[in-house]
């Protein structure tokens, strides 16, 4: 399926816990229809070497739209 999303575009989250947030796409996975958006869906992970790390998790493209 062809989509209008690609790396670097500004998008806005339209549903979910991060509704209303905007950010740019860091990475887009076309086959899975998911994208990594900067500052959206941030999860905290623990690493023995570095301690607590905050990292973006993928979000489905049905929950985002292009920002104006």
N, CA, C and O atoms as CSV, one atom per row, in Angstrom:
chain,resi,resn,atom,element,x,y,z
A,1,UNK,N,N,0.840,-1.178,0.000
A,1,UNK,CA,C,0.000,0.000,0.000
A,1,UNK,C,C,0.886,1.244,0.000
A,1,UNK,O,O,1.824,1.339,0.792
A,2,UNK,N,N,0.599,2.174,-0.865
A,2,UNK,CA,C,1.375,3.391,-0.965
A,2,UNK,C,C,0.814,4.436,-0.001
A,2,UNK,O,O,-0.398,4.638,0.067
A,3,UNK,N,N,1.695,5.094,0.738
A,3,UNK,CA,C,1.269,6.114,1.698
A,3,UNK,C,C,2.005,7.418,1.439
A,3,UNK,O,O,2.982,7.457,0.692
A,4,UNK,N,N,1.528,8.473,2.061
A,4,UNK,CA,C,2.126,9.793,1.908
A,4,UNK,C,C,3.171,10.071,2.977
A,4,UNK,O,O,3.739,11.162,3.008
A,5,UNK,N,N,3.436,9.114,3.847
A,5,UNK,CA,C,4.375,9.320,4.939
A,5,UNK,C,C,5.778,8.932,4.542
A,5,UNK,O,O,5.983,7.946,3.834
A,6,UNK,N,N,6.760,9.721,5.006
A,6,UNK,CA,C,8.161,9.391,4.828
A,6,UNK,C,C,8.980,10.120,5.896
A,6,UNK,O,O,8.468,10.998,6.591
A,7,UNK,N,N,10.229,9.754,6.014
A,7,UNK,CA,C,11.110,10.295,7.038
A,7,UNK,C,C,11.213,11.814,6.935
A,7,UNK,O,O,11.376,12.363,5.845
A,8,UNK,N,N,11.117,12.487,8.081
A,8,UNK,CA,C,11.269,13.934,8.131
A,8,UNK,C,C,9.992,14.739,8.103
A,8,UNK,O,O,10.030,15.935,8.391
A,9,UNK,N,N,8.858,14.140,7.768
A,9,UNK,CA,C,7.590,14.874,7.721
A,9,UNK,C,C,7.058,15.150,9.120
A,9,UNK,O,O,7.248,14.344,10.031
A,10,UNK,N,N,6.391,16.291,9.292
A,10,UNK,CA,C,5.753,16.631,10.555
A,10,UNK,C,C,4.376,15.986,10.587
A,10,UNK,O,O,3.596,16.116,9.644
A,11,UNK,N,N,4.082,15.282,11.691
A,11,UNK,CA,C,2.785,14.628,11.849
A,11,UNK,C,C,2.191,14.988,13.205
A,11,UNK,O,O,2.893,15.429,14.114
A,12,UNK,N,N,0.878,14.789,13.317
A,12,UNK,CA,C,0.139,15.047,14.548
A,12,UNK,C,C,-0.581,13.767,14.935
A,12,UNK,O,O,-1.154,13.088,14.083
A,13,UNK,N,N,-0.552,13.434,16.238
A,13,UNK,CA,C,-1.233,12.243,16.738
A,13,UNK,C,C,-2.703,12.579,16.929
A,13,UNK,O,O,-3.039,13.586,17.553
A,14,UNK,N,N,-3.598,11.722,16.382
A,14,UNK,CA,C,-5.035,12.015,16.442
A,14,UNK,C,C,-5.783,11.126,17.422
A,14,UNK,O,O,-6.959,11.374,17.689
A,15,UNK,N,N,-5.133,10.088,17.970
A,15,UNK,CA,C,-5.793,9.257,18.972
A,15,UNK,C,C,-4.756,8.591,19.864
A,15,UNK,O,O,-3.586,8.472,19.501
A,16,UNK,N,N,-5.205,8.160,21.033
A,16,UNK,CA,C,-4.319,7.486,21.970
A,16,UNK,C,C,-3.883,8.396,23.100
A,16,UNK,O,O,-4.394,9.506,23.250
A,17,UNK,N,N,-2.933,7.919,23.896
A,17,UNK,CA,C,-2.466,8.644,25.076
A,17,UNK,C,C,-1.737,9.935,24.711
A,17,UNK,O,O,-1.746,10.884,25.495
A,18,UNK,N,N,-1.117,9.989,23.557
A,18,UNK,CA,C,-0.362,11.161,23.128
A,18,UNK,C,C,-1.139,12.038,22.148
A,18,UNK,O,O,-0.540,12.744,21.337
A,19,UNK,N,N,-2.463,11.996,22.219
A,19,UNK,CA,C,-3.326,12.747,21.311
A,19,UNK,C,C,-2.996,14.241,21.365
A,19,UNK,O,O,-2.895,14.827,22.443
A,20,UNK,N,N,-2.830,14.844,20.191
A,20,UNK,CA,C,-2.545,16.272,20.099
A,20,UNK,C,C,-1.072,16.608,19.967
A,20,UNK,O,O,-0.741,17.730,19.585
A,21,UNK,N,N,-0.174,15.679,20.269
A,21,UNK,CA,C,1.254,15.941,20.156
A,21,UNK,C,C,1.686,15.926,18.704
A,21,UNK,O,O,1.116,15.210,17.881
A,22,UNK,N,N,2.706,16.728,18.396
A,22,UNK,CA,C,3.257,16.751,17.048
A,22,UNK,C,C,4.737,16.417,17.105
A,22,UNK,O,O,5.394,16.624,18.126
A,23,UNK,N,N,5.249,15.907,16.015
A,23,UNK,CA,C,6.663,15.575,15.905
A,23,UNK,C,C,6.987,15.146,14.495
A,23,UNK,O,O,6.096,14.980,13.661
A,24,UNK,N,N,8.265,14.966,14.234
A,24,UNK,CA,C,8.666,14.535,12.897
A,24,UNK,C,C,8.932,13.038,12.894
A,24,UNK,O,O,9.287,12.462,13.923
A,25,UNK,N,N,8.760,12.413,11.746
A,25,UNK,CA,C,8.960,10.976,11.625
A,25,UNK,C,C,10.454,10.687,11.599
A,25,UNK,O,O,11.189,11.236,10.778
A,26,UNK,N,N,10.895,9.819,12.508
A,26,UNK,CA,C,12.292,9.405,12.579
A,26,UNK,C,C,12.547,8.257,11.616
A,26,UNK,O,O,13.535,8.260,10.882
A,27,UNK,N,N,11.654,7.277,11.621
A,27,UNK,CA,C,11.780,6.119,10.745
A,27,UNK,C,C,10.386,5.630,10.404
A,27,UNK,O,O,9.484,5.669,11.240
A,28,UNK,N,N,10.209,5.165,9.162
A,28,UNK,CA,C,8.916,4.690,8.696
A,28,UNK,C,C,9.056,3.274,8.164
A,28,UNK,O,O,9.918,3.002,7.328
A,29,UNK,N,N,8.206,2.369,8.650
A,29,UNK,CA,C,8.198,0.979,8.216
A,29,UNK,C,C,6.942,0.751,7.368
A,29,UNK,O,O,5.858,0.543,7.912
A,30,UNK,N,N,7.084,0.789,6.042
A,30,UNK,CA,C,5.941,0.713,5.134
A,30,UNK,C,C,5.254,-0.648,5.162
A,30,UNK,O,O,4.028,-0.715,5.076
A,31,UNK,N,N,6.016,-1.732,5.281
A,31,UNK,CA,C,5.413,-3.064,5.254
A,31,UNK,C,C,4.542,-3.332,6.479
A,31,UNK,O,O,3.566,-4.078,6.396
A,32,UNK,N,N,4.890,-2.725,7.614
A,32,UNK,CA,C,4.122,-2.935,8.843
A,32,UNK,C,C,3.147,-1.794,9.132
A,32,UNK,O,O,2.360,-1.877,10.075
A,33,UNK,N,N,3.195,-0.728,8.324
A,33,UNK,CA,C,2.337,0.462,8.515
A,33,UNK,C,C,2.528,1.099,9.883
A,33,UNK,O,O,1.551,1.488,10.523
A,34,UNK,N,N,3.772,1.211,10.342
A,34,UNK,CA,C,4.079,1.878,11.603
A,34,UNK,C,C,5.186,2.896,11.389
A,34,UNK,O,O,5.940,2.818,10.419
A,35,UNK,N,N,5.275,3.853,12.306
A,35,UNK,CA,C,6.290,4.903,12.210
A,35,UNK,C,C,6.809,5.250,13.603
A,35,UNK,O,O,6.084,5.152,14.593
A,36,UNK,N,N,8.074,5.657,13.659
A,36,UNK,CA,C,8.647,6.208,14.881
A,36,UNK,C,C,8.534,7.720,14.775
A,36,UNK,O,O,9.039,8.322,13.827
A,37,UNK,N,N,7.871,8.331,15.750
A,37,UNK,CA,C,7.667,9.776,15.736
A,37,UNK,C,C,8.404,10.370,16.924
A,37,UNK,O,O,8.288,9.884,18.049
A,38,UNK,N,N,9.158,11.417,16.666
A,38,UNK,CA,C,9.981,12.054,17.683
A,38,UNK,C,C,9.123,12.616,18.829
A,38,UNK,O,O,8.239,13.441,18.598
A,39,UNK,N,N,9.389,12.164,20.064
A,39,UNK,CA,C,8.695,12.666,21.244
A,39,UNK,C,C,7.320,12.087,21.493
A,39,UNK,O,O,6.610,12.555,22.383
A,40,UNK,N,N,6.922,11.069,20.723
A,40,UNK,CA,C,5.599,10.465,20.853
A,40,UNK,C,C,5.755,8.997,21.219
A,40,UNK,O,O,6.634,8.315,20.692
A,41,UNK,N,N,4.899,8.501,22.128
A,41,UNK,CA,C,4.913,7.105,22.563
A,41,UNK,C,C,6.268,6.738,23.171
A,41,UNK,O,O,6.855,5.716,22.816
A,42,UNK,N,N,6.761,7.574,24.087
A,42,UNK,CA,C,8.063,7.378,24.715
A,42,UNK,C,C,7.936,6.381,25.860
A,42,UNK,O,O,7.088,6.528,26.739
A,43,UNK,N,N,8.783,5.378,25.834
A,43,UNK,CA,C,8.821,4.349,26.869
A,43,UNK,C,C,10.137,4.455,27.622
A,43,UNK,O,O,11.141,4.888,27.055
A,44,UNK,N,N,10.147,4.062,28.899
A,44,UNK,CA,C,11.352,4.062,29.713
A,44,UNK,C,C,11.868,2.640,29.848
A,44,UNK,O,O,11.126,1.730,30.219
A,45,UNK,N,N,13.149,2.456,29.542
A,45,UNK,CA,C,13.790,1.149,29.638
A,45,UNK,C,C,14.957,1.249,30.597
A,45,UNK,O,O,15.560,2.313,30.731
A,46,UNK,N,N,15.285,0.146,31.270
A,46,UNK,CA,C,16.422,0.111,32.165
A,46,UNK,C,C,17.559,-0.664,31.522
A,46,UNK,O,O,17.366,-1.765,31.007
A,47,UNK,N,N,18.750,-0.074,31.558
A,47,UNK,CA,C,19.945,-0.711,31.033
A,47,UNK,C,C,20.977,-0.745,32.152
A,47,UNK,O,O,21.185,0.263,32.827
A,48,UNK,N,N,21.626,-1.887,32.360
A,48,UNK,CA,C,22.602,-2.009,33.443
A,48,UNK,C,C,23.756,-1.032,33.285
A,48,UNK,O,O,24.269,-0.512,34.275
A,49,UNK,N,N,24.163,-0.781,32.057
A,49,UNK,CA,C,25.301,0.095,31.801
A,49,UNK,C,C,24.945,1.575,31.922
A,49,UNK,O,O,25.675,2.337,32.556
A,50,UNK,N,N,23.834,1.984,31.322
A,50,UNK,CA,C,23.477,3.404,31.238
A,50,UNK,C,C,22.348,3.836,32.165
A,50,UNK,O,O,22.071,5.031,32.268
A,51,UNK,N,N,21.692,2.904,32.837
A,51,UNK,CA,C,20.592,3.254,33.718
A,51,UNK,C,C,19.282,3.392,32.963
A,51,UNK,O,O,19.003,2.608,32.056
A,52,UNK,N,N,18.474,4.383,33.330
A,52,UNK,CA,C,17.185,4.577,32.684
A,52,UNK,C,C,17.352,5.270,31.334
A,52,UNK,O,O,18.046,6.281,31.217
A,53,UNK,N,N,16.704,4.706,30.322
A,53,UNK,CA,C,16.735,5.266,28.974
A,53,UNK,C,C,15.319,5.539,28.511
A,53,UNK,O,O,14.422,4.727,28.740
A,54,UNK,N,N,15.108,6.665,27.866
A,54,UNK,CA,C,13.802,6.970,27.272
A,54,UNK,C,C,13.936,6.783,25.775
A,54,UNK,O,O,14.859,7.304,25.148
A,55,UNK,N,N,12.987,6.021,25.201
A,55,UNK,CA,C,13.080,5.637,23.808
A,55,UNK,C,C,11.696,5.658,23.178
A,55,UNK,O,O,10.720,5.243,23.803
A,56,UNK,N,N,11.608,6.142,21.936
A,56,UNK,CA,C,10.333,6.156,21.221
A,56,UNK,C,C,9.965,4.747,20.768
A,56,UNK,O,O,10.831,3.968,20.369
A,57,UNK,N,N,8.679,4.429,20.834
A,57,UNK,CA,C,8.154,3.172,20.330
A,57,UNK,C,C,7.319,3.479,19.089
A,57,UNK,O,O,6.799,4.586,18.951
A,58,UNK,N,N,7.188,2.512,18.191
A,58,UNK,CA,C,6.422,2.763,16.970
A,58,UNK,C,C,4.936,3.007,17.240
A,58,UNK,O,O,4.381,2.524,18.227
A,59,UNK,N,N,4.314,3.760,16.349
A,59,UNK,CA,C,2.888,4.048,16.425
A,59,UNK,C,C,2.297,3.728,15.049
A,59,UNK,O,O,2.941,3.953,14.024
A,60,UNK,N,N,1.082,3.208,15.034
A,60,UNK,CA,C,0.431,2.825,13.780
A,60,UNK,C,C,0.032,4.065,13.002
A,60,UNK,O,O,-0.343,5.078,13.594
A,61,UNK,N,N,0.110,3.994,11.673
A,61,UNK,CA,C,-0.162,5.165,10.851
A,61,UNK,C,C,-1.623,5.607,10.875
A,61,UNK,O,O,-1.940,6.726,10.472
A,62,UNK,N,N,-2.516,4.732,11.346
A,62,UNK,CA,C,-3.918,5.129,11.434
A,62,UNK,C,C,-4.146,6.114,12.580
A,62,UNK,O,O,-5.210,6.727,12.666
A,63,UNK,N,N,-3.152,6.268,13.461
A,63,UNK,CA,C,-3.271,7.186,14.589
A,63,UNK,C,C,-2.567,8.515,14.365
A,63,UNK,O,O,-2.510,9.344,15.274
A,64,UNK,N,N,-2.024,8.734,13.158
A,64,UNK,CA,C,-1.337,9.987,12.866
A,64,UNK,C,C,-1.888,10.596,11.570
A,64,UNK,O,O,-2.469,9.910,10.729
A,65,UNK,N,N,-1.679,11.921,11.445
A,65,UNK,CA,C,-2.026,12.618,10.216
A,65,UNK,C,C,-0.971,13.694,9.969
A,65,UNK,O,O,-0.289,14.123,10.900
A,66,UNK,N,N,-0.839,14.120,8.739
A,66,UNK,CA,C,0.125,15.155,8.412
A,66,UNK,C,C,-0.259,16.449,9.099
A,66,UNK,O,O,-1.424,16.846,9.103
A,67,UNK,N,N,0.755,17.115,9.692
A,67,UNK,CA,C,0.517,18.381,10.392
A,67,UNK,C,C,0.586,19.530,9.403
A,67,UNK,O,O,1.274,19.447,8.385
A,68,UNK,N,N,-0.125,20.595,9.708
A,68,UNK,CA,C,-0.150,21.766,8.829
A,68,UNK,C,C,0.946,22.725,9.195
A,68,UNK,O,O,1.084,23.773,8.564
